[in-house]
């Protein structure tokens, strides 16, 4: 095997160098890979980098470290995005209230995917637990809501507005 202008030559045919093959600079490497420490390839998430192309896949070089794409940046797949963000219409982020969803992780903040729509259940709407309800209201006997004054309670969040739960009664 001979080398010519940074390309591998084998049986009279020259071309770029593949992953794992030694290199002198990035122009030696195929498919926009980078010459890192003398070897053609890319760096995994969490490894130091200088340029985005140093990183594998769709990862970016952010503050000198390869990693996922934060909310607001372009993406091709949900796996490109950080944390619980999804790739929605080519942008990393979450789905706001009222937008269709397929799973709770599609939705912003503490909202859930309820019947295919991001949001929470309003006062008086049926619920299965308190995380279904809006504004941190409790799910009481299967209904999102709060107890008015002089009704029984078991915690301060059971009571409406500025009422407190005192000796098991909202006051």
C-alpha positions in Angstrom: 0.0 0.0 0.0 1.4 3.4 -1.0 0.2 6.9 0.0 -0.3 9.8 -2.4 -1.3 13.2 -1.3 -2.9 11.9 1.9 -5.0 9.2 0.2 -4.6 5.4 0.5 -3.6 3.8 -2.7 -4.1 0.1 -3.2 -3.5 -1.6 -6.6 -3.2 1.7 -8.3 -6.5 3.1 -7.0 -6.3 6.0 -4.5 -9.1 7.1 -2.1 -9.8 8.5 1.3 -9.1 6.6 4.6 -11.9 4.9 6.5 -12.7 4.9 10.2 -9.9 3.6 12.4 -7.2 4.1 9.7 -4.2 6.4 10.5 -4.2 9.9 9.1 -2.2 13.1 9.1 -5.1 15.6 8.7 -8.9 15.5 8.3 -8.7 15.7 4.5 -7.2 12.2 4.6 -10.5 10.8 6.0 -13.7 9.7 4.2 -17.2 11.0 4.7 -16.2 14.2 6.5 -14.7 12.3 9.4 -12.0 14.0 11.4 -8.4 13.0 11.9 -8.4 12.7 15.7 -5.1 11.8 17.4 -3.9 10.4 14.1 -6.9 8.1 13.4 -9.9 8.8 11.1 -13.2 8.8 13.0 -15.5 10.7 15.3 -15.8 11.3 19.0 -18.7 10.0 21.2 -20.8 12.1 23.4 -19.0 13.4 26.5 -15.6 13.4 24.7 -13.7 16.6 24.0 -14.0 18.2 20.6 -13.1 21.4 18.6 -15.6 21.3 15.8 -19.1 19.8 15.3 -17.7 17.4 12.7 -15.4 15.9 15.4 -18.5 14.4 17.0 -20.3 11.2 15.9 -23.8 11.3 14.3 -25.8 14.4 14.8 -24.1 15.4 18.0 -22.6 18.9 18.3 -19.4 20.2 19.8 -20.8 22.4 22.6 -18.4 24.1 24.9 -15.7 21.7 23.8 -17.6 18.5 24.5 -19.6 16.3 22.1 -23.2 16.1 23.1 -26.9 16.2 22.2 -28.8 19.1 20.7 -30.6 21.4 23.2 -34.1 22.7 22.7 -34.5 25.0 19.7 -31.8 23.4 17.5 -32.4 21.4 14.4 -32.7 17.6 14.6 -33.4 14.6 12.5 -34.4 12.1 15.3 -35.5 12.3 18.9 -32.2 10.6 19.8 -30.4 13.8 18.6 -32.1 15.9 21.3 -31.2 16.3 25.0 -33.1 14.8 27.9 -36.8 14.4 27.4 -36.9 16.7 24.4 -38.3 15.2 21.1 -37.5 16.0 17.5 -40.7 17.8 16.5 -40.9 19.1 13.0 -37.1 19.1 12.8 -36.5 21.1 16.0 -35.6 19.8 19.4 -38.2 20.7 22.0 -41.4 19.8 23.7 -45.1 20.1 22.7 -47.1 22.9 24.4 -50.6 22.6 25.7 -53.2 21.6 23.2 -50.8 20.0 20.7 -51.1 16.3 19.7 -48.7 13.9 21.4 -48.0 10.2 21.5 -46.4 10.0 24.9 -46.0 12.2 28.0 -42.3 12.9 27.2 -43.5 14.8 24.1 -45.1 17.4 26.3 -43.6 20.5 28.0 -43.0 20.8 31.7 -45.3 18.8 33.9 -47.9 18.3 31.3 -49.0 14.9 30.2 -50.1 13.3 27.0 -53.8 12.9 27.9 -56.0 11.3 25.2 -53.4 12.2 22.6 -53.2 15.9 23.5 -50.6 17.7 25.7 -52.1 19.3 28.8 -53.6 18.8 32.2 -57.1 18.2 33.4 -59.1 21.2 34.6 -61.1 21.6 37.8 -64.1 19.3 37.8 -62.6 16.9 35.1 -62.0 13.2 36.0 -58.5 12.1 36.9 -56.6 9.1 38.1 -54.0 10.9 40.1 -53.0 14.4 41.1 -50.4 14.7 38.3 -53.2 14.7 35.8 -54.6 17.9 37.2 -53.7 21.5 36.3 -52.2 24.0 38.7 -51.1 21.3 41.2 -54.7 20.7 42.2 -55.3 17.3 43.8 -57.2 14.5 42.3 -60.0 14.0 44.9 -62.3 11.0 44.6 -61.4 10.8 40.8 -62.1 14.5 40.1 -59.6 17.4 39.8 -60.4 20.0 42.3 -60.1 21.4 45.7 -62.2 21.5 48.8 -64.0 24.7 49.8 -64.1 26.0 53.4 -65.3 23.6 56.1 -64.9 20.5 54.0 -62.6 17.7 55.1 -59.0 17.6 53.9 -55.8 15.5 54.4 -53.2 18.0 53.2 -52.9 21.8 52.5 -53.1 21.2 48.7 -56.6 19.7 49.1 -58.0 23.1 50.1 -59.0 25.9 47.5 -57.2 29.2 47.2 -55.6 30.5 50.5 -57.4 28.0 52.7 -55.4 25.7 54.9 -56.0 22.2 56.1 -56.4 22.5 59.9 -57.3 19.5 62.0 -58.7 17.8 58.8 -60.9 20.7 57.8 -60.3 23.4 55.1 -60.3 26.8 56.8 
